[in-house]
Amino acid sequence: MSGDLLKSYRFREERQGDWQKLDVILTRAENGGVKRLSDEDMLALPRLYRQAVSSLSVARSISLDQNVIAYLESLCTRAYFFVYGARTTIGERMMTFLRRDWPAAVRGAVWPTLLSALFFFGGWGLAFFLCLQDMDWYWTFHGASFLEGRNPDATVEYLRSTIYTDGHGDGQLTAFSSFLFNNNAQIALFAFALGFAFGIPTAWLLVYNGVMIGSMYAVFWDKGLGYEFTGWLMIHGVTELFAIVLAGAAGFVIGGAVAFPGGQTRLASARAAGQKAATIAMGCVVMLIIAALLEGFGRQLINSDLVRYAIAAGTGLLWMLYFYMPRRERHG
Amino acid sequence: MTQTAAPRTQRPGVSLEAATQRRARMAEEMRQSKLIRRLITPEGAAIRLKLATAGERAGAFLIDVAIQWVIVIATLFGLSALIGALTPGSANIAFAFWLVFFFFVRNFYYIFFEIGQRAATPGKRALGLRVAARDGGRLTANSVLARNFIREIEVGLPFQFAMMGGDGASGWMALLGLAWSGVFLLFPIFNKDKMRVGDLIAGTWVIRSPKTKLMHDITSAAKAADASARFNFTVAQADAYGIHELHVLEDVLRQSTPEIKHQVAERIRAKIGWTKQTGETDLAFLEAYYGALRRRLEQRMLLGERKADKFDVR
């Protein structure tokens, strides 16, 4: 009687048990992660996978059962992505990111970082000196936005009061700093993403933000509050501005790779740069969270200029060491 | 033999229509095959990956955006209910944390899901899509970060320009900005790999990876034994159709209503010149003919002849 059966049917009948076994293992892995697989499953997986892949190529040439082919295609695709997919947990990935990937990516982008800093502090310096010469520039830069009255018309006493808190902020500053975090982190991600357009919008974004801060700096400087304002700004600003500069650098890394791919194809060059730049941008988000904590809590609790300067210098030193300190290559 | 030739000589109108249909079908197959990419596994076997269309991806994105909004609005409601019970100071801090949470929902929703084992957000999962590395290697966390950080200019930027509006010079600026940023938004439509800018930067693409169920074989043992006694198709009868018709017949047998099965059975009987025997059901006839047709076509395939459809006469 078996001579009556189709070859393709017999082929399927003999192997479908193994296919379904693989299917069950994959479903379990997809739903609950690798940890839910038993040792037995892990041992069986490579064999079942190879068998499914070879079944697929045989089935393509002998079977006309659409369902079997479609099933095997989907099974092999799933198995392939599982077998050759990443097995690391989120925690492990975070550790490699902090330990190796992030500082390495920043270290690898020294020139874009300097370029980015040039644009940012260039904008800052430009606005600062223009405003010192003629305060009308301030209104040109800021238009009608008031920044809580931190403008050239404010009195020295008022400006001083914005720098120090009496310790009864009622959490408003915390809310404000998390708002600023949102804003800054979004700008940082924008600066990264806009790098794709050859880095030109990134440069503009950096100059623009430099101008915004530089002109405000001029207002305080003009009223003789330069020293105090620097402390107010830098307690978190070292971290925050560093993050913005690095985000700009991430944008330039992409922009440079797209504009000047060198010996690679434009696509390959963009891909290689994109991975590095994304690591830097992710790091910027981490830095901005730290900056927001310093801003929301640190600045509110610490009203001494000296301590503020000390924290600013300390964070600056820590970041520099973390990113640029030469370290031994760890193998494996 | 006369039966097989019958439709062609019958009326020229019919065959013209059939030819048009066939051409349309071929064009559609051509279009579909443009979305297929071959991936050679390290074992040397070829897996065919089908890229997701721009429409599917837009659909998945809309689902994800809806989910994000639900999360944001639900937590905001929860927060406003909570704030009544708090002092103003801690309410502010609670709001501060919500703002940070909002940022993470906005930017890390996609990353969180795509870094996982399935490499797909709930929206993509619902449509059977997943993210994969273009070179067939493993999808790294850095790629997932890159492709999702870029989303900000693809969707956020056109949206911001559209919201900017205004009249006079600022209106023109907004329009120009919209046109410029629209290039990023519509990027996937204009390249053959359906990549968005983020995919290009990250070295990824989005493929279809639907879960398919293994169904029973129509020519299973019991039925075949039963049918071979009653149905005895000649070689000519089994040669009446090709692979395309076999696949259509498979679909009909697996999922259509008895009415359609009846119509299909009638058409096949007419075409191959089969007279209905007493007590013969449409289902039994179709299954038996499917078996005979598949046997014949698979035999010919083993000898290197793929009869694509009924017009493919060799």
Chai-1 contact restraints between the chains, C-beta under 6 A:
chainA,res_idxA,chainB,res_idxB,connection_type,confidence,min_distance_angstrom,max_distance_angstrom,comment,restraint_id
A,D4,B,A224,contact,1.0,0.0,6.0,A-B,restraint_1
A,D4,B,S228,contact,1.0,0.0,6.0,A-B,restraint_2
A,L6,B,T219,contact,1.0,0.0,6.0,A-B,restraint_3
A,L6,B,R295,contact,1.0,0.0,6.0,A-B,restraint_4
A,S8,B,E298,contact,1.0,0.0,6.0,A-B,restraint_5
A,Y9,B,D217,contact,1.0,0.0,6.0,A-B,restraint_6
A,Y9,B,T219,contact,1.0,0.0,6.0,A-B,restraint_7
A,E30,B,Q117,contact,1.0,0.0,6.0,A-B,restraint_8
A,E30,B,R118,contact,1.0,0.0,6.0,A-B,restraint_9
A,G33,B,Q117,contact,1.0,0.0,6.0,A-B,restraint_10
A,R50,B,E43,contact,1.0,0.0,6.0,A-B,restraint_11
A,V53,B,E43,contact,1.0,0.0,6.0,A-B,restraint_12
A,V53,B,A45,contact,1.0,0.0,6.0,A-B,restraint_13
A,S57,B,A45,contact,1.0,0.0,6.0,A-B,restraint_14
A,L64,B,L246,contact,1.0,0.0,6.0,A-B,restraint_15
A,L64,B,R294,contact,1.0,0.0,6.0,A-B,restraint_16
A,L64,B,L297,contact,1.0,0.0,6.0,A-B,restraint_17
A,L64,B,E298,contact,1.0,0.0,6.0,A-B,restraint_18
A,Q66,B,H247,contact,1.0,0.0,6.0,A-B,restraint_19
A,Q66,B,E250,contact,1.0,0.0,6.0,A-B,restraint_20
A,N67,B,M215,contact,1.0,0.0,6.0,A-B,restraint_21
A,A70,B,T212,contact,1.0,0.0,6.0,A-B,restraint_22
A,Y71,B,T212,contact,1.0,0.0,6.0,A-B,restraint_23
A,Y71,B,L214,contact,1.0,0.0,6.0,A-B,restraint_24
A,S74,B,T212,contact,1.0,0.0,6.0,A-B,restraint_25
A,C76,B,I47,contact,1.0,0.0,6.0,A-B,restraint_26
A,T77,B,I47,contact,1.0,0.0,6.0,A-B,restraint_27
A,T77,B,S209,contact,1.0,0.0,6.0,A-B,restraint_28
A,Y80,B,T41,contact,1.0,0.0,6.0,A-B,restraint_29
A,Y80,B,I47,contact,1.0,0.0,6.0,A-B,restraint_30
A,Y84,B,R138,contact,1.0,0.0,6.0,A-B,restraint_31
A,G85,B,R138,contact,1.0,0.0,6.0,A-B,restraint_32
A,A86,B,R138,contact,1.0,0.0,6.0,A-B,restraint_33
A,R93,B,A141,contact,1.0,0.0,6.0,A-B,restraint_34
A,D170,B,P88,contact,1.0,0.0,6.0,A-B,restraint_35
A,D170,B,G89,contact,1.0,0.0,6.0,A-B,restraint_36
A,G171,B,G89,contact,1.0,0.0,6.0,A-B,restraint_37
A,G171,B,N92,contact,1.0,0.0,6.0,A-B,restraint_38
A,G171,B,I93,contact,1.0,0.0,6.0,A-B,restraint_39
A,Q172,B,N92,contact,1.0,0.0,6.0,A-B,restraint_40
A,T174,B,I93,contact,1.0,0.0,6.0,A-B,restraint_41
A,T174,B,A96,contact,1.0,0.0,6.0,A-B,restraint_42
A,A175,B,N92,contact,1.0,0.0,6.0,A-B,restraint_43
A,A175,B,F95,contact,1.0,0.0,6.0,A-B,restraint_44
A,A175,B,A96,contact,1.0,0.0,6.0,A-B,restraint_45
A,S178,B,A96,contact,1.0,0.0,6.0,A-B,restraint_46
A,S178,B,L99,contact,1.0,0.0,6.0,A-B,restraint_47
A,S178,B,V100,contact,1.0,0.0,6.0,A-B,restraint_48
A,F179,B,L99,contact,1.0,0.0,6.0,A-B,restraint_49
A,N182,B,L99,contact,1.0,0.0,6.0,A-B,restraint_50
A,N182,B,F103,contact,1.0,0.0,6.0,A-B,restraint_51
A,A185,B,F103,contact,1.0,0.0,6.0,A-B,restraint_52
A,L189,B,F149,contact,1.0,0.0,6.0,A-B,restraint_53
A,L189,B,E152,contact,1.0,0.0,6.0,A-B,restraint_54
A,F190,B,E152,contact,1.0,0.0,6.0,A-B,restraint_55
A,F192,B,F149,contact,1.0,0.0,6.0,A-B,restraint_56
A,A193,B,F149,contact,1.0,0.0,6.0,A-B,restraint_57
A,A193,B,I150,contact,1.0,0.0,6.0,A-B,restraint_58
A,A193,B,E152,contact,1.0,0.0,6.0,A-B,restraint_59
A,A193,B,I153,contact,1.0,0.0,6.0,A-B,restraint_60
A,L194,B,I153,contact,1.0,0.0,6.0,A-B,restraint_61
A,F196,B,V197,contact,1.0,0.0,6.0,A-B,restraint_62
A,A270,B,L200,contact,1.0,0.0,6.0,A-B,restraint_63
A,A270,B,I201,contact,1.0,0.0,6.0,A-B,restraint_64
A,R271,B,G203,contact,1.0,0.0,6.0,A-B,restraint_65
A,G274,B,A146,contact,1.0,0.0,6.0,A-B,restraint_66
A,G274,B,I201,contact,1.0,0.0,6.0,A-B,restraint_67
A,G274,B,A202,contact,1.0,0.0,6.0,A-B,restraint_68
A,Q275,B,N142,contact,1.0,0.0,6.0,A-B,restraint_69
A,Q275,B,A146,contact,1.0,0.0,6.0,A-B,restraint_70
A,A278,B,N142,contact,1.0,0.0,6.0,A-B,restraint_71
A,A278,B,L145,contact,1.0,0.0,6.0,A-B,restraint_72
A,A278,B,A146,contact,1.0,0.0,6.0,A-B,restraint_73
A,A278,B,F149,contact,1.0,0.0,6.0,A-B,restraint_74
A,T279,B,N142,contact,1.0,0.0,6.0,A-B,restraint_75
A,A281,B,F149,contact,1.0,0.0,6.0,A-B,restraint_76
A,M282,B,L145,contact,1.0,0.0,6.0,A-B,restraint_77
